[in-house]
């Protein structure tokens, strides 16, 4: 199945830390043998409601194909990453 993941993270992270965050997420996907279809350049957006006292976040979007059973494993792996303010994994229709 095809999925879309959206990671929202602090835009104040240094560029190296942002690159490390993206690479770490891609490594999690590779660990579960997930095929990345498309990666979008992170975009800085202003939020209507702050998240953890941050009014701006970077949105990092990846499209991938995965077995539905692996989605919960991915969520468990990224849930405890303090660099990520919010995340969503959505099934593409």
PDB file with one MODEL, atoms N, CA, C and O in Angstrom:
MODEL        1
ATOM      1  N   UNK A   1       0.843  -1.184   0.000  1.00  0.00           N
ATOM      2  CA  UNK A   1       0.000   0.000   0.000  1.00  0.00           C
ATOM      3  C   UNK A   1       0.888   1.246   0.000  1.00  0.00           C
ATOM      4  O   UNK A   1       2.036   1.221   0.444  1.00  0.00           O
ATOM      5  N   UNK A   2       0.318   2.322  -0.509  1.00  0.00           N
ATOM      6  CA  UNK A   2       1.055   3.588  -0.551  1.00  0.00           C
ATOM      7  C   UNK A   2       0.673   4.443   0.649  1.00  0.00           C
ATOM      8  O   UNK A   2      -0.484   4.494   1.065  1.00  0.00           O
ATOM      9  N   UNK A   3       1.697   5.118   1.197  1.00  0.00           N
ATOM     10  CA  UNK A   3       1.513   5.967   2.371  1.00  0.00           C
ATOM     11  C   UNK A   3       2.222   7.297   2.182  1.00  0.00           C
ATOM     12  O   UNK A   3       3.135   7.440   1.369  1.00  0.00           O
ATOM     13  N   UNK A   4       1.767   8.258   2.962  1.00  0.00           N
ATOM     14  CA  UNK A   4       2.391   9.582   3.008  1.00  0.00           C
ATOM     15  C   UNK A   4       2.742   9.843   4.466  1.00  0.00           C
ATOM     16  O   UNK A   4       1.888   9.725   5.344  1.00  0.00           O
ATOM     17  N   UNK A   5       3.990  10.195   4.724  1.00  0.00           N
ATOM     18  CA  UNK A   5       4.382  10.536   6.089  1.00  0.00           C
ATOM     19  C   UNK A   5       4.707  12.025   6.147  1.00  0.00           C
ATOM     20  O   UNK A   5       5.323  12.584   5.240  1.00  0.00           O
ATOM     21  N   UNK A   6       4.281  12.637   7.222  1.00  0.00           N
ATOM     22  CA  UNK A   6       4.545  14.055   7.450  1.00  0.00           C
ATOM     23  C   UNK A   6       5.197  14.172   8.813  1.00  0.00           C
ATOM     24  O   UNK A   6       4.601  13.823   9.832  1.00  0.00           O
ATOM     25  N   UNK A   7       6.426  14.667   8.823  1.00  0.00           N
ATOM     26  CA  UNK A   7       7.129  14.918  10.081  1.00  0.00           C
ATOM     27  C   UNK A   7       7.188  16.425  10.281  1.00  0.00           C
ATOM     28  O   UNK A   7       7.553  17.164   9.366  1.00  0.00           O
ATOM     29  N   UNK A   8       6.834  16.873  11.461  1.00  0.00           N
ATOM     30  CA  UNK A   8       6.931  18.287  11.804  1.00  0.00           C
ATOM     31  C   UNK A   8       8.017  18.422  12.862  1.00  0.00           C
ATOM     32  O   UNK A   8       7.942  17.827  13.937  1.00  0.00           O
ATOM     33  N   UNK A   9       9.017  19.212  12.535  1.00  0.00           N
ATOM     34  CA  UNK A   9      10.131  19.357  13.467  1.00  0.00           C
ATOM     35  C   UNK A   9      10.547  20.817  13.587  1.00  0.00           C
ATOM     36  O   UNK A   9      10.175  21.660  12.770  1.00  0.00           O
ATOM     37  N   UNK A  10      11.316  21.089  14.610  1.00  0.00           N
ATOM     38  CA  UNK A  10      11.752  22.433  14.947  1.00  0.00           C
ATOM     39  C   UNK A  10      12.630  23.013  13.833  1.00  0.00           C
ATOM     40  O   UNK A  10      13.654  22.419  13.494  1.00  0.00           O
ATOM     41  N   UNK A  11      12.252  24.161  13.256  1.00  0.00           N
ATOM     42  CA  UNK A  11      13.072  24.753  12.196  1.00  0.00           C
ATOM     43  C   UNK A  11      14.356  25.391  12.717  1.00  0.00           C
ATOM     44  O   UNK A  11      15.229  25.767  11.935  1.00  0.00           O
ATOM     45  N   UNK A  12      14.469  25.513  14.043  1.00  0.00           N
ATOM     46  CA  UNK A  12      15.675  26.097  14.630  1.00  0.00           C
ATOM     47  C   UNK A  12      16.833  25.107  14.718  1.00  0.00           C
ATOM     48  O   UNK A  12      17.944  25.483  15.093  1.00  0.00           O
ATOM     49  N   UNK A  13      16.578  23.846  14.375  1.00  0.00           N
ATOM     50  CA  UNK A  13      17.661  22.861  14.373  1.00  0.00           C
ATOM     51  C   UNK A  13      18.704  23.272  13.344  1.00  0.00           C
ATOM     52  O   UNK A  13      18.376  23.788  12.275  1.00  0.00           O
ATOM     53  N   UNK A  14      19.955  23.035  13.682  1.00  0.00           N
ATOM     54  CA  UNK A  14      21.016  23.326  12.721  1.00  0.00           C
ATOM     55  C   UNK A  14      20.838  22.442  11.492  1.00  0.00           C
ATOM     56  O   UNK A  14      20.218  21.381  11.563  1.00  0.00           O
ATOM     57  N   UNK A  15      21.381  22.886  10.377  1.00  0.00           N
ATOM     58  CA  UNK A  15      21.209  22.154   9.119  1.00  0.00           C
ATOM     59  C   UNK A  15      21.695  20.706   9.221  1.00  0.00           C
ATOM     60  O   UNK A  15      21.068  19.797   8.678  1.00  0.00           O
ATOM     61  N   UNK A  16      22.819  20.495   9.922  1.00  0.00           N
ATOM     62  CA  UNK A  16      23.324  19.127  10.092  1.00  0.00           C
ATOM     63  C   UNK A  16      22.345  18.275  10.886  1.00  0.00           C
ATOM     64  O   UNK A  16      22.144  17.101  10.574  1.00  0.00           O
ATOM     65  N   UNK A  17      21.739  18.858  11.908  1.00  0.00           N
ATOM     66  CA  UNK A  17      20.764  18.123  12.729  1.00  0.00           C
ATOM     67  C   UNK A  17      19.505  17.804  11.918  1.00  0.00           C
ATOM     68  O   UNK A  17      18.913  16.737  12.083  1.00  0.00           O
ATOM     69  N   UNK A  18      19.099  18.725  11.050  1.00  0.00           N
ATOM     70  CA  UNK A  18      17.946  18.467  10.190  1.00  0.00           C
ATOM     71  C   UNK A  18      18.246  17.329   9.216  1.00  0.00           C
ATOM     72  O   UNK A  18      17.415  16.446   9.005  1.00  0.00           O
ATOM     73  N   UNK A  19      19.440  17.360   8.627  1.00  0.00           N
ATOM     74  CA  UNK A  19      19.837  16.288   7.703  1.00  0.00           C
ATOM     75  C   UNK A  19      19.898  14.950   8.427  1.00  0.00           C
ATOM     76  O   UNK A  19      19.491  13.925   7.881  1.00  0.00           O
ATOM     77  N   UNK A  20      20.403  14.959   9.653  1.00  0.00           N
ATOM     78  CA  UNK A  20      20.496  13.731  10.453  1.00  0.00           C
ATOM     79  C   UNK A  20      19.099  13.184  10.754  1.00  0.00           C
ATOM     80  O   UNK A  20      18.877  11.974  10.691  1.00  0.00           O
ATOM     81  N   UNK A  21      18.165  14.069  11.078  1.00  0.00           N
ATOM     82  CA  UNK A  21      16.788  13.665  11.341  1.00  0.00           C
ATOM     83  C   UNK A  21      16.185  12.978  10.115  1.00  0.00           C
ATOM     84  O   UNK A  21      15.569  11.919  10.232  1.00  0.00           O
ATOM     85  N   UNK A  22      16.362  13.580   8.948  1.00  0.00           N
ATOM     86  CA  UNK A  22      15.826  12.994   7.711  1.00  0.00           C
ATOM     87  C   UNK A  22      16.473  11.647   7.417  1.00  0.00           C
ATOM     88  O   UNK A  22      15.790  10.698   7.032  1.00  0.00           O
ATOM     89  N   UNK A  23      17.782  11.562   7.597  1.00  0.00           N
ATOM     90  CA  UNK A  23      18.485  10.294   7.351  1.00  0.00           C
ATOM     91  C   UNK A  23      18.050   9.219   8.345  1.00  0.00           C
ATOM     92  O   UNK A  23      17.888   8.056   7.977  1.00  0.00           O
ATOM     93  N   UNK A  24      17.865   9.610   9.596  1.00  0.00           N
ATOM     94  CA  UNK A  24      17.408   8.647  10.612  1.00  0.00           C
ATOM     95  C   UNK A  24      16.030   8.091  10.252  1.00  0.00           C
ATOM     96  O   UNK A  24      15.776   6.898  10.412  1.00  0.00           O
ATOM     97  N   UNK A  25      15.144   8.964   9.764  1.00  0.00           N
ATOM     98  CA  UNK A  25      13.809   8.497   9.378  1.00  0.00           C
ATOM     99  C   UNK A  25      13.896   7.540   8.187  1.00  0.00           C
ATOM    100  O   UNK A  25      13.218   6.513   8.154  1.00  0.00           O
ATOM    101  N   UNK A  26      14.728   7.886   7.221  1.00  0.00           N
ATOM    102  CA  UNK A  26      14.889   7.001   6.058  1.00  0.00           C
ATOM    103  C   UNK A  26      15.493   5.660   6.469  1.00  0.00           C
ATOM    104  O   UNK A  26      15.156   4.627   5.890  1.00  0.00           O
ATOM    105  N   UNK A  27      16.379   5.667   7.459  1.00  0.00           N
ATOM    106  CA  UNK A  27      16.962   4.417   7.967  1.00  0.00           C
ATOM    107  C   UNK A  27      15.894   3.542   8.630  1.00  0.00           C
ATOM    108  O   UNK A  27      15.909   2.319   8.490  1.00  0.00           O
ATOM    109  N   UNK A  28      14.977   4.176   9.344  1.00  0.00           N
ATOM    110  CA  UNK A  28      13.866   3.422   9.951  1.00  0.00           C
ATOM    111  C   UNK A  28      13.055   2.737   8.850  1.00  0.00           C
ATOM    112  O   UNK A  28      12.689   1.568   8.973  1.00  0.00           O
ATOM    113  N   UNK A  29      12.780   3.468   7.784  1.00  0.00           N
ATOM    114  CA  UNK A  29      12.016   2.885   6.680  1.00  0.00           C
ATOM    115  C   UNK A  29      12.785   1.738   6.027  1.00  0.00           C
ATOM    116  O   UNK A  29      12.202   0.706   5.693  1.00  0.00           O
ATOM    117  N   UNK A  30      14.071   1.918   5.848  1.00  0.00           N
ATOM    118  CA  UNK A  30      14.892   0.859   5.242  1.00  0.00           C
ATOM    119  C   UNK A  30      14.942  -0.380   6.128  1.00  0.00           C
ATOM    120  O   UNK A  30      14.989  -1.507   5.635  1.00  0.00           O
ATOM    121  N   UNK A  31      14.932  -0.160   7.437  1.00  0.00           N
ATOM    122  CA  UNK A  31      14.968  -1.279   8.382  1.00  0.00           C
ATOM    123  C   UNK A  31      13.790  -2.226   8.154  1.00  0.00           C
ATOM    124  O   UNK A  31      13.917  -3.435   8.342  1.00  0.00           O
ATOM    125  N   UNK A  32      12.655  -1.679   7.752  1.00  0.00           N
ATOM    126  CA  UNK A  32      11.462  -2.491   7.505  1.00  0.00           C
ATOM    127  C   UNK A  32      11.257  -2.766   6.009  1.00  0.00           C
ATOM    128  O   UNK A  32      10.169  -3.150   5.581  1.00  0.00           O
ATOM    129  N   UNK A  33      12.316  -2.563   5.228  1.00  0.00           N
ATOM    130  CA  UNK A  33      12.320  -2.857   3.789  1.00  0.00           C
ATOM    131  C   UNK A  33      11.204  -2.113   3.055  1.00  0.00           C
ATOM    132  O   UNK A  33      10.473  -2.686   2.248  1.00  0.00           O
ATOM    133  N   UNK A  34      11.099  -0.833   3.359  1.00  0.00           N
ATOM    134  CA  UNK A  34      10.069   0.003   2.764  1.00  0.00           C
ATOM    135  C   UNK A  34      10.654   0.771   1.584  1.00  0.00           C
ATOM    136  O   UNK A  34      11.763   1.301   1.655  1.00  0.00           O
ATOM    137  N   UNK A  35       9.896   0.819   0.516  1.00  0.00           N
ATOM    138  CA  UNK A  35      10.320   1.469  -0.715  1.00  0.00           C
ATOM    139  C   UNK A  35       9.889   2.940  -0.699  1.00  0.00           C
ATOM    140  O   UNK A  35       8.694   3.236  -0.689  1.00  0.00           O
ATOM    141  N   UNK A  36      10.861   3.860  -0.696  1.00  0.00           N
ATOM    142  CA  UNK A  36      10.567   5.293  -0.718  1.00  0.00           C
ATOM    143  C   UNK A  36      10.280   5.689  -2.167  1.00  0.00           C
ATOM    144  O   UNK A  36      11.094   5.446  -3.058  1.00  0.00           O
ATOM    145  N   UNK A  37       9.120   6.300  -2.392  1.00  0.00           N
ATOM    146  CA  UNK A  37       8.710   6.698  -3.739  1.00  0.00           C
ATOM    147  C   UNK A  37       9.099   8.130  -4.068  1.00  0.00           C
ATOM    148  O   UNK A  37       9.561   8.422  -5.171  1.00  0.00           O
ATOM    149  N   UNK A  38       8.907   9.025  -3.097  1.00  0.00           N
ATOM    150  CA  UNK A  38       9.177  10.442  -3.340  1.00  0.00           C
ATOM    151  C   UNK A  38       9.512  11.127  -2.022  1.00  0.00           C
ATOM    152  O   UNK A  38       8.934  10.828  -0.978  1.00  0.00           O
ATOM    153  N   UNK A  39      10.450  12.042  -2.101  1.00  0.00           N
ATOM    154  CA  UNK A  39      10.843  12.830  -0.934  1.00  0.00           C
ATOM    155  C   UNK A  39      10.715  14.298  -1.310  1.00  0.00           C
ATOM    156  O   UNK A  39      11.226  14.721  -2.348  1.00  0.00           O
ATOM    157  N   UNK A  40      10.044  15.069  -0.486  1.00  0.00           N
ATOM    158  CA  UNK A  40       9.896  16.495  -0.750  1.00  0.00           C
ATOM    159  C   UNK A  40      10.852  17.289   0.138  1.00  0.00           C
ATOM    160  O   UNK A  40      11.151  16.899   1.266  1.00  0.00           O
ATOM    161  N   UNK A  41      11.316  18.395  -0.396  1.00  0.00           N
ATOM    162  CA  UNK A  41      12.179  19.289   0.369  1.00  0.00           C
ATOM    163  C   UNK A  41      11.373  19.866   1.527  1.00  0.00           C
ATOM    164  O   UNK A  41      10.245  20.317   1.326  1.00  0.00           O
ATOM    165  N   UNK A  42      11.935  19.860   2.743  1.00  0.00           N
ATOM    166  CA  UNK A  42      11.186  20.406   3.891  1.00  0.00           C
ATOM    167  C   UNK A  42      10.780  21.865   3.673  1.00  0.00           C
ATOM    168  O   UNK A  42      11.535  22.662   3.115  1.00  0.00           O
ATOM    169  N   UNK A  43       9.583  22.187   4.123  1.00  0.00           N
ATOM    170  CA  UNK A  43       9.054  23.540   4.015  1.00  0.00           C
ATOM    171  C   UNK A  43       8.785  24.101   5.402  1.00  0.00           C
ATOM    172  O   UNK A  43       8.257  23.412   6.275  1.00  0.00           O
ATOM    173  N   UNK A  44       9.150  25.345   5.590  1.00  0.00           N
ATOM    174  CA  UNK A  44       8.881  26.021   6.856  1.00  0.00           C
ATOM    175  C   UNK A  44       7.473  26.620   6.787  1.00  0.00           C
ATOM    176  O   UNK A  44       7.144  27.337   5.842  1.00  0.00           O
ATOM    177  N   UNK A  45       6.650  26.322   7.787  1.00  0.00           N
ATOM    178  CA  UNK A  45       5.265  26.806   7.809  1.00  0.00           C
ATOM    179  C   UNK A  45       4.952  27.421   9.168  1.00  0.00           C
ATOM    180  O   UNK A  45       5.479  26.999  10.197  1.00  0.00           O
ATOM    181  N   UNK A  46       4.093  28.417   9.148  1.00  0.00           N
ATOM    182  CA  UNK A  46       3.601  29.027  10.383  1.00  0.00           C
ATOM    183  C   UNK A  46       2.328  28.303  10.794  1.00  0.00           C
ATOM    184  O   UNK A  46       1.442  28.060   9.974  1.00  0.00           O
ATOM    185  N   UNK A  47       2.252  27.965  12.063  1.00  0.00           N
ATOM    186  CA  UNK A  47       1.108  27.213  12.588  1.00  0.00           C
ATOM    187  C   UNK A  47       0.035  28.151  13.124  1.00  0.00           C
ATOM    188  O   UNK A  47       0.332  29.249  13.596  1.00  0.00           O
ATOM    189  N   UNK A  48      -1.189  27.714  13.046  1.00  0.00           N
ATOM    190  CA  UNK A  48      -2.299  28.468  13.626  1.00  0.00           C
ATOM    191  C   UNK A  48      -2.265  28.355  15.147  1.00  0.00           C
ATOM    192  O   UNK A  48      -2.511  29.327  15.861  1.00  0.00           O
ATOM    193  N   UNK A  49      -1.952  27.129  15.636  1.00  0.00           N
ATOM    194  CA  UNK A  49      -1.797  26.883  17.065  1.00  0.00           C
ATOM    195  C   UNK A  49      -0.382  26.364  17.306  1.00  0.00           C
ATOM    196  O   UNK A  49       0.067  25.462  16.599  1.00  0.00           O
ATOM    197  N   UNK A  50       0.325  26.912  18.286  1.00  0.00           N
ATOM    198  CA  UNK A  50       1.689  26.443  18.551  1.00  0.00           C
ATOM    199  C   UNK A  50       1.727  24.973  18.987  1.00  0.00           C
ATOM    200  O   UNK A  50       0.800  24.472  19.623  1.00  0.00           O
ATOM    201  N   UNK A  51       2.805  24.311  18.632  1.00  0.00           N
ATOM    202  CA  UNK A  51       3.083  22.951  19.083  1.00  0.00           C
ATOM    203  C   UNK A  51       4.341  23.020  19.928  1.00  0.00           C
ATOM    204  O   UNK A  51       5.406  23.408  19.448  1.00  0.00           O
ATOM    205  N   UNK A  52       4.208  22.640  21.194  1.00  0.00           N
ATOM    206  CA  UNK A  52       5.327  22.695  22.137  1.00  0.00           C
ATOM    207  C   UNK A  52       6.024  24.065  22.100  1.00  0.00           C
ATOM    208  O   UNK A  52       7.250  24.167  22.061  1.00  0.00           O
ATOM    209  N   UNK A  53       5.190  25.101  22.116  1.00  0.00           N
ATOM    210  CA  UNK A  53       5.623  26.498  22.152  1.00  0.00           C
ATOM    211  C   UNK A  53       6.339  26.954  20.880  1.00  0.00           C
ATOM    212  O   UNK A  53       7.013  27.984  20.885  1.00  0.00           O
ATOM    213  N   UNK A  54       6.200  26.213  19.821  1.00  0.00           N
ATOM    214  CA  UNK A  54       6.799  26.585  18.528  1.00  0.00           C
ATOM    215  C   UNK A  54       5.685  27.055  17.604  1.00  0.00           C
ATOM    216  O   UNK A  54       4.700  26.347  17.397  1.00  0.00           O
ATOM    217  N   UNK A  55       5.845  28.252  17.050  1.00  0.00           N
ATOM    218  CA  UNK A  55       4.840  28.777  16.136  1.00  0.00           C
ATOM    219  C   UNK A  55       5.169  28.466  14.682  1.00  0.00           C
ATOM    220  O   UNK A  55       4.314  28.594  13.806  1.00  0.00           O
ATOM    221  N   UNK A  56       6.402  28.059  14.430  1.00  0.00           N
ATOM    222  CA  UNK A  56       6.811  27.647  13.089  1.00  0.00           C
ATOM    223  C   UNK A  56       7.425  26.263  13.171  1.00  0.00           C
ATOM    224  O   UNK A  56       8.099  25.920  14.142  1.00  0.00           O
ATOM    225  N   UNK A  57       7.181  25.476  12.140  1.00  0.00           N
ATOM    226  CA  UNK A  57       7.764  24.136  12.056  1.00  0.00           C
ATOM    227  C   UNK A  57       8.184  23.874  10.615  1.00  0.00           C
ATOM    228  O   UNK A  57       7.728  24.535   9.682  1.00  0.00           O
ATOM    229  N   UNK A  58       9.055  22.904  10.465  1.00  0.00           N
ATOM    230  CA  UNK A  58       9.385  22.400   9.140  1.00  0.00           C
ATOM    231  C   UNK A  58       8.547  21.167   8.895  1.00  0.00           C
ATOM    232  O   UNK A  58       8.448  20.292   9.755  1.00  0.00           O
ATOM    233  N   UNK A  59       7.942  21.098   7.719  1.00  0.00           N
ATOM    234  CA  UNK A  59       7.188  19.927   7.284  1.00  0.00           C
ATOM    235  C   UNK A  59       8.084  19.122   6.360  1.00  0.00           C
ATOM    236  O   UNK A  59       8.568  19.634   5.350  1.00  0.00           O
ATOM    237  N   UNK A  60       8.303  17.859   6.707  1.00  0.00           N
ATOM    238  CA  UNK A  60       9.089  16.955   5.866  1.00  0.00           C
ATOM    239  C   UNK A  60       8.151  15.848   5.407  1.00  0.00           C
ATOM    240  O   UNK A  60       7.602  15.115   6.230  1.00  0.00           O
ATOM    241  N   UNK A  61       7.965  15.722   4.097  1.00  0.00           N
ATOM    242  CA  UNK A  61       6.987  14.779   3.548  1.00  0.00           C
ATOM    243  C   UNK A  61       7.689  13.724   2.707  1.00  0.00           C
ATOM    244  O   UNK A  61       8.520  14.031   1.852  1.00  0.00           O
ATOM    245  N   UNK A  62       7.333  12.480   2.973  1.00  0.00           N
ATOM    246  CA  UNK A  62       7.827  11.335   2.204  1.00  0.00           C
ATOM    247  C   UNK A  62       6.644  10.482   1.773  1.00  0.00           C
ATOM    248  O   UNK A  62       5.697  10.277   2.532  1.00  0.00           O
ATOM    249  N   UNK A  63       6.713   9.992   0.552  1.00  0.00           N
ATOM    250  CA  UNK A  63       5.742   9.018   0.049  1.00  0.00           C
ATOM    251  C   UNK A  63       6.450   7.681  -0.047  1.00  0.00           C
ATOM    252  O   UNK A  63       7.588   7.608  -0.510  1.00  0.00           O
ATOM    253  N   UNK A  64       5.780   6.622   0.390  1.00  0.00           N
ATOM    254  CA  UNK A  64       6.424   5.307   0.349  1.00  0.00           C
ATOM    255  C   UNK A  64       5.399   4.195   0.218  1.00  0.00           C
ATOM    256  O   UNK A  64       4.205   4.390   0.446  1.00  0.00           O
ATOM    257  N   UNK A  65       5.896   3.024  -0.154  1.00  0.00           N
ATOM    258  CA  UNK A  65       5.081   1.812  -0.215  1.00  0.00           C
ATOM    259  C   UNK A  65       5.495   0.925   0.942  1.00  0.00           C
ATOM    260  O   UNK A  65       6.683   0.741   1.204  1.00  0.00           O
ATOM    261  N   UNK A  66       4.503   0.376   1.633  1.00  0.00           N
ATOM    262  CA  UNK A  66       4.819  -0.450   2.796  1.00  0.00           C
ATOM    263  C   UNK A  66       3.705  -1.463   3.051  1.00  0.00           C
ATOM    264  O   UNK A  66       2.563  -1.304   2.620  1.00  0.00           O
ATOM    265  N   UNK A  67       4.091  -2.495   3.763  1.00  0.00           N
ATOM    266  CA  UNK A  67       3.136  -3.473   4.250  1.00  0.00           C
ATOM    267  C   UNK A  67       2.380  -2.814   5.412  1.00  0.00           C
ATOM    268  O   UNK A  67       3.010  -2.220   6.287  1.00  0.00           O
ATOM    269  N   UNK A  68       1.055  -2.904   5.439  1.00  0.00           N
ATOM    270  CA  UNK A  68       0.294  -2.263   6.521  1.00  0.00           C
ATOM    271  C   UNK A  68       0.758  -2.661   7.927  1.00  0.00           C
ATOM    272  O   UNK A  68       0.637  -1.870   8.862  1.00  0.00           O
ATOM    273  N   UNK A  69       1.277  -3.860   8.080  1.00  0.00           N
ATOM    274  CA  UNK A  69       1.739  -4.301   9.405  1.00  0.00           C
ATOM    275  C   UNK A  69       2.984  -3.547   9.877  1.00  0.00           C
ATOM    276  O   UNK A  69       3.238  -3.459  11.079  1.00  0.00           O
ATOM    277  N   UNK A  70       3.749  -3.010   8.951  1.00  0.00           N
ATOM    278  CA  UNK A  70       4.976  -2.304   9.339  1.00  0.00           C
ATOM    279  C   UNK A  70       4.712  -0.877   9.807  1.00  0.00           C
ATOM    280  O   UNK A  70       5.590  -0.264  10.415  1.00  0.00           O
ATOM    281  N   UNK A  71       3.537  -0.340   9.543  1.00  0.00           N
ATOM    282  CA  UNK A  71       3.238   1.048   9.908  1.00  0.00           C
ATOM    283  C   UNK A  71       3.295   1.252  11.422  1.00  0.00           C
ATOM    284  O   UNK A  71       3.848   2.249  11.888  1.00  0.00           O
ATOM    285  N   UNK A  72       2.742   0.339  12.181  1.00  0.00           N
ATOM    286  CA  UNK A  72       2.783   0.476  13.645  1.00  0.00           C
ATOM    287  C   UNK A  72       4.219   0.399  14.156  1.00  0.00           C
ATOM    288  O   UNK A  72       4.569   1.080  15.120  1.00  0.00           O
ATOM    289  N   UNK A  73       5.039  -0.410  13.530  1.00  0.00           N
ATOM    290  CA  UNK A  73       6.451  -0.500  13.921  1.00  0.00           C
ATOM    291  C   UNK A  73       7.169   0.820  13.660  1.00  0.00           C
ATOM    292  O   UNK A  73       7.991   1.256  14.466  1.00  0.00           O
ATOM    293  N   UNK A  74       6.859   1.446  12.544  1.00  0.00           N
ATOM    294  CA  UNK A  74       7.461   2.752  12.224  1.00  0.00           C
ATOM    295  C   UNK A  74       7.026   3.774  13.271  1.00  0.00           C
ATOM    296  O   UNK A  74       7.843   4.545  13.774  1.00  0.00           O
ATOM    297  N   UNK A  75       5.750   3.774  13.591  1.00  0.00           N
ATOM    298  CA  UNK A  75       5.239   4.723  14.591  1.00  0.00           C
ATOM    299  C   UNK A  75       5.948   4.546  15.931  1.00  0.00           C
ATOM    300  O   UNK A  75       6.302   5.529  16.582  1.00  0.00           O
ATOM    301  N   UNK A  76       6.153   3.318  16.336  1.00  0.00           N
ATOM    302  CA  UNK A  76       6.850   3.062  17.603  1.00  0.00           C
ATOM    303  C   UNK A  76       8.271   3.592  17.563  1.00  0.00           C
ATOM    304  O   UNK A  76       8.770   4.116  18.559  1.00  0.00           O
ATOM    305  N   UNK A  77       8.923   3.458  16.422  1.00  0.00           N
ATOM    306  CA  UNK A  77      10.305   3.926  16.301  1.00  0.00           C
ATOM    307  C   UNK A  77      10.426   5.443  16.328  1.00  0.00           C
ATOM    308  O   UNK A  77      11.394   5.971  16.876  1.00  0.00           O
ATOM    309  N   UNK A  78       9.465   6.154  15.749  1.00  0.00           N
ATOM    310  CA  UNK A  78       9.597   7.616  15.704  1.00  0.00           C
ATOM    311  C   UNK A  78       8.882   8.330  16.852  1.00  0.00           C
ATOM    312  O   UNK A  78       9.099   9.521  17.075  1.00  0.00           O
ATOM    313  N   UNK A  79       8.048   7.617  17.565  1.00  0.00           N
ATOM    314  CA  UNK A  79       7.264   8.221  18.649  1.00  0.00           C
ATOM    315  C   UNK A  79       8.146   8.875  19.723  1.00  0.00           C
ATOM    316  O   UNK A  79       7.775   9.904  20.287  1.00  0.00           O
ATOM    317  N   UNK A  80       9.286   8.292  19.998  1.00  0.00           N
ATOM    318  CA  UNK A  80      10.120   8.766  21.100  1.00  0.00           C
ATOM    319  C   UNK A  80      11.239   9.703  20.662  1.00  0.00           C
ATOM    320  O   UNK A  80      12.096  10.060  21.471  1.00  0.00           O
ATOM    321  N   UNK A  81      11.242  10.103  19.406  1.00  0.00           N
ATOM    322  CA  UNK A  81      12.265  11.026  18.913  1.00  0.00           C
ATOM    323  C   UNK A  81      11.874  12.445  19.321  1.00  0.00           C
ATOM    324  O   UNK A  81      10.877  12.982  18.839  1.00  0.00           O
ATOM    325  N   UNK A  82      12.650  13.038  20.197  1.00  0.00           N
ATOM    326  CA  UNK A  82      12.321  14.360  20.736  1.00  0.00           C
ATOM    327  C   UNK A  82      12.475  15.474  19.706  1.00  0.00           C
ATOM    328  O   UNK A  82      11.957  16.572  19.909  1.00  0.00           O
ATOM    329  N   UNK A  83      13.176  15.211  18.609  1.00  0.00           N
ATOM    330  CA  UNK A  83      13.340  16.228  17.568  1.00  0.00           C
ATOM    331  C   UNK A  83      12.051  16.427  16.778  1.00  0.00           C
ATOM    332  O   UNK A  83      11.843  17.480  16.176  1.00  0.00           O
ATOM    333  N   UNK A  84      11.189  15.413  16.781  1.00  0.00           N
ATOM    334  CA  UNK A  84       9.938  15.466  16.019  1.00  0.00           C
ATOM    335  C   UNK A  84       8.829  15.995  16.938  1.00  0.00           C
ATOM    336  O   UNK A  84       8.529  15.412  17.979  1.00  0.00           O
ATOM    337  N   UNK A  85       8.236  17.107  16.523  1.00  0.00           N
ATOM    338  CA  UNK A  85       7.167  17.719  17.324  1.00  0.00           C
ATOM    339  C   UNK A  85       5.837  17.004  17.112  1.00  0.00           C
ATOM    340  O   UNK A  85       5.081  16.798  18.061  1.00  0.00           O
ATOM    341  N   UNK A  86       5.551  16.627  15.867  1.00  0.00           N
ATOM    342  CA  UNK A  86       4.354  15.872  15.504  1.00  0.00           C
ATOM    343  C   UNK A  86       4.681  15.050  14.266  1.00  0.00           C
ATOM    344  O   UNK A  86       5.610  15.363  13.520  1.00  0.00           O
ATOM    345  N   UNK A  87       3.898  13.988  14.060  1.00  0.00           N
ATOM    346  CA  UNK A  87       4.046  13.189  12.843  1.00  0.00           C
ATOM    347  C   UNK A  87       2.698  12.599  12.474  1.00  0.00           C
ATOM    348  O   UNK A  87       1.819  12.427  13.318  1.00  0.00           O
ATOM    349  N   UNK A  88       2.558  12.295  11.202  1.00  0.00           N
ATOM    350  CA  UNK A  88       1.363  11.611  10.693  1.00  0.00           C
ATOM    351  C   UNK A  88       1.818  10.631   9.624  1.00  0.00           C
ATOM    352  O   UNK A  88       2.740  10.912   8.858  1.00  0.00           O
ATOM    353  N   UNK A  89       1.173   9.500   9.583  1.00  0.00           N
ATOM    354  CA  UNK A  89       1.359   8.549   8.494  1.00  0.00           C
ATOM    355  C   UNK A  89      -0.036   8.266   7.951  1.00  0.00           C
ATOM    356  O   UNK A  89      -0.888   7.710   8.644  1.00  0.00           O
ATOM    357  N   UNK A  90      -0.250   8.654   6.709  1.00  0.00           N
ATOM    358  CA  UNK A  90      -1.563   8.562   6.095  1.00  0.00           C
ATOM    359  C   UNK A  90      -1.559   7.582   4.935  1.00  0.00           C
ATOM    360  O   UNK A  90      -0.596   7.522   4.170  1.00  0.00           O
ATOM    361  N   UNK A  91      -2.629   6.817   4.804  1.00  0.00           N
ATOM    362  CA  UNK A  91      -2.750   5.903   3.675  1.00  0.00           C
ATOM    363  C   UNK A  91      -3.228   6.697   2.470  1.00  0.00           C
ATOM    364  O   UNK A  91      -4.211   7.433   2.548  1.00  0.00           O
ATOM    365  N   UNK A  92      -2.522   6.541   1.352  1.00  0.00           N
ATOM    366  CA  UNK A  92      -2.914   7.218   0.118  1.00  0.00           C
ATOM    367  C   UNK A  92      -4.068   6.454  -0.518  1.00  0.00           C
ATOM    368  O   UNK A  92      -4.098   5.223  -0.490  1.00  0.00           O
ATOM    369  N   UNK A  93      -4.995   7.172  -1.077  1.00  0.00           N
ATOM    370  CA  UNK A  93      -6.152   6.541  -1.726  1.00  0.00           C
ATOM    371  C   UNK A  93      -5.911   6.478  -3.221  1.00  0.00           C
ATOM    372  O   UNK A  93      -6.759   5.984  -3.963  1.00  0.00           O
TER     373      UNK A  93
ENDMDL
END
